[in-house]
């Protein structure tokens, strides 16, 4: 019977990549968890609650209106003029562009209607108002 023999002088030329992949996956999970926490913490918007909210709409234009009157377009602080400019630039490229308007519940109703009008006047026919789902429907008024 032949016995296997290993010399201590042989060079190990194989790279063990399993520990490297484990470390990279752990780092990826950490980045994913912290990035969502940072995005949620950066915009203080208390959305209105409703039990009968429809399905989630995929959006190509996200407008956020904070209680302090700050505007955000796709996550970046902006102004009404910049929103109009963005719509006019992107509308020819994507004729089915959709807008989702997220307004803090303390924002004046007229201001929200003004943003709906702003997007519709600039050619976006499809829009949605973002809400937080309420688990229990409210009965009676």
C-alpha positions as CSV (number, residue, x, y, z in Angstrom):
1,X,0.0,0.0,0.0
2,X,1.4,3.4,-0.9
3,X,1.3,6.1,1.7
4,X,0.8,9.8,0.9
5,X,3.7,12.0,1.9
6,X,3.8,15.7,2.0
7,X,6.9,17.7,2.1
8,X,7.0,20.8,4.3
9,X,9.0,22.5,1.8
10,X,6.3,22.6,-0.9
11,X,4.9,26.0,-1.7
12,X,1.1,26.4,-1.2
13,X,0.0,27.9,-4.5
14,X,-3.8,27.6,-3.9
15,X,-5.7,30.6,-2.7
16,X,-8.5,30.0,-0.2
17,X,-11.1,32.5,-1.3
18,X,-13.9,31.3,1.1
19,X,-12.9,33.6,4.0
20,X,-12.6,36.5,1.7
21,X,-16.1,36.0,0.3
22,X,-17.5,35.7,3.8
23,X,-15.9,39.0,4.8
24,X,-17.2,40.7,1.7
25,X,-20.7,39.4,2.2
26,X,-20.7,40.6,5.8
27,X,-19.5,44.1,4.7
28,X,-22.2,44.2,2.0
29,X,-24.9,43.4,4.6
30,X,-23.6,46.1,6.9
31,X,-23.6,48.7,4.0
32,X,-27.2,47.7,3.0
33,X,-28.5,48.0,6.5
34,X,-26.8,51.3,7.3
35,X,-27.7,52.9,4.0
36,X,-31.4,52.4,4.4
37,X,-31.2,53.7,7.9
38,X,-29.4,56.8,6.7
39,X,-31.9,57.5,3.9
40,X,-34.9,57.2,6.3
41,X,-33.2,59.4,8.9
42,X,-32.4,62.1,6.4
43,X,-35.9,63.0,5.5
44,X,-38.3,63.8,8.3
45,X,-41.6,63.4,6.6
46,X,-44.6,62.2,8.7
47,X,-46.8,60.8,6.0
48,X,-50.6,60.7,6.4
49,X,-52.0,57.3,7.3
50,X,-54.8,55.4,5.4
51,X,-56.0,51.9,5.5
52,X,-57.3,51.8,1.9
53,X,-54.1,52.8,0.2
54,X,-53.5,51.3,-3.2
55,X,-50.6,49.4,-4.5
56,X,-47.1,50.8,-4.6
57,X,-46.3,52.8,-7.7
58,X,-43.0,52.6,-9.4
59,X,-41.8,56.1,-9.9
60,X,-39.4,57.9,-12.0
61,X,-40.0,61.3,-10.2
62,X,-40.1,61.4,-6.4
63,X,-41.1,64.8,-4.9
64,X,-40.8,65.1,-1.1
65,X,-42.3,68.1,0.8
66,X,-41.2,68.5,4.4
67,X,-43.0,70.2,7.2
68,X,-40.3,73.0,7.0
69,X,-41.2,73.6,3.4
70,X,-38.0,72.0,2.0
71,X,-38.4,70.3,-1.4
72,X,-36.5,67.2,-2.5
73,X,-36.4,65.7,-6.0
74,X,-35.2,62.1,-6.2
75,X,-33.5,62.5,-2.8
76,X,-31.7,65.9,-3.5
77,X,-32.8,69.2,-2.2
78,X,-34.3,71.3,-4.9
79,X,-36.7,74.1,-5.9
80,X,-39.9,74.3,-8.0
81,X,-38.0,75.7,-10.9
82,X,-35.6,72.8,-10.8
83,X,-38.5,70.3,-10.7
84,X,-40.0,71.9,-13.8
85,X,-36.6,71.8,-15.6
86,X,-36.1,68.2,-14.7
87,X,-39.5,67.2,-16.0
88,X,-39.0,69.1,-19.3
89,X,-35.6,67.4,-19.7
90,X,-36.7,63.8,-18.8
91,X,-40.3,63.8,-20.3
92,X,-39.2,63.4,-23.9
93,X,-36.9,60.4,-22.9
94,X,-39.7,58.7,-20.8
95,X,-43.2,59.6,-22.0
96,X,-44.7,57.3,-19.3
97,X,-43.0,59.1,-16.5
98,X,-44.8,58.8,-13.2
99,X,-44.6,61.1,-10.1
100,X,-44.9,60.2,-6.5
101,X,-45.6,63.1,-4.2
102,X,-44.7,62.6,-0.5
103,X,-45.8,65.4,1.8
104,X,-45.6,65.7,5.5
105,X,-49.1,65.6,7.1
106,X,-48.5,69.1,8.5
107,X,-48.0,70.6,5.0
108,X,-50.9,72.7,3.8
109,X,-53.4,70.9,1.5
110,X,-53.3,73.7,-1.0
111,X,-49.5,73.3,-1.4
112,X,-49.9,69.6,-2.2
113,X,-52.6,70.4,-4.8
114,X,-50.2,73.0,-6.2
115,X,-47.5,70.3,-6.8
116,X,-50.1,68.0,-8.4
117,X,-51.0,70.9,-10.7
118,X,-47.3,71.6,-11.3
119,X,-46.6,68.1,-12.5
120,X,-49.7,67.8,-14.6
121,X,-49.1,71.1,-16.3
122,X,-45.7,69.9,-17.3
123,X,-46.9,66.7,-19.0
124,X,-47.0,64.1,-16.3
125,X,-50.4,62.5,-16.3
126,X,-49.7,59.7,-13.9
127,X,-49.0,60.6,-10.3
128,X,-49.6,59.2,-6.8
129,X,-49.7,60.5,-3.2
130,X,-47.5,58.6,-0.8
131,X,-49.1,57.5,2.5
132,X,-48.3,55.1,5.3
133,X,-50.6,52.2,5.5
134,X,-52.9,52.1,8.6
135,X,-53.5,48.5,9.7
136,X,-57.0,49.2,11.1
137,X,-59.5,50.9,8.9
138,X,-61.2,53.9,10.6
139,X,-65.0,53.6,10.8
140,X,-67.2,56.6,11.0
141,X,-66.3,60.2,10.6
